[in-house]
Amino acid sequence: MPLKNTQERWGGVSQVLHWLIALLILAMAWLGLTMGEMPNGPDKIATYALHKSLGLSILALVALRLLWRLYAGAPAPLAGTPRWQERIAGVTHMTLYTLLLALPLSGWLLNSAAGFPLQWFGLFNLPALAGRDDALHALAGQAHELLFWVLAGLVVLHAAAALHHHLFLGDATLARMLPRGWLRAGAAAAKTENHDA
C-alpha cells in the first residue's frame, strides 16, 4: 500500500490518521457523556485527565492530517460524481476539520479559564490559553458542548453518506479509505480499480 495519496485512493498515512481520529472521537464522546455523572474521587479525576489528554492528541493528529493532505494531496472525485456532491463533500470535510480543531481548543480554553493545569498523559504541562475567569469558563463550556453536538451530528451524516455510497450506489467512496481488498466496491468501481492496478 503506498503511503502517499494517489488519484484513485487514499494512501496508508491518510487511512491510519482517519481511522485513528475516528476511534479517538468515539472514545472522547463516551468519556464526555459519562464522566460528569461519576462520583467525585480519584477515578473521576483520572477520567477527566484522560479526556483532556485524548483531546490534545486529536488536536495534534488533525493538524498532522491537514499538513499531510497539503503535502500528499487528495484523490480525484470518483468518475460520474455530480458537481453538487463534490461541493457538499468539500464543505463537509472542511467543516469537520474546523470542528476537530475548534473542539479541543475550546476544551483547552475551558480548562485554562477554570485555573486547572493541563497535562498530556502526565508527561508535560501545556501553557494556559487564558487566566482564571469564571465568565470565560462558562462561555467556553457552552461552546465546547455545542461544538461536540454539531460534530456528532456531522460525523453521523458523514458515516451515513459513506455507507449510502457503498451499499446503494456501489461505488468506491468507502473502499478507497480502507486497505485494498478489505472491502469490495461495487462492480463498476471494482473494474476501475482493477484497470488502474
Secondary structure, 3 states (H helix, E strand, C coil): CCCCCCCCCCCHHHHHHHHHHHHHHHHHHHHHHHHHHCCCCHHHHHHHHHHHHHHHHHHHHHHHHHHHHHHHCCCCCCCCCCHHHHHHHHHHHHHHHHHHHHHHHHHHHHHHHHCCCEEECCCEEECCCCCCCHHHHHHHHHHHHHHHHHHHHHHHHHHHHHHHHHHHHCCCCCHHHCCCCCCCCCHHHHHHHHHHC
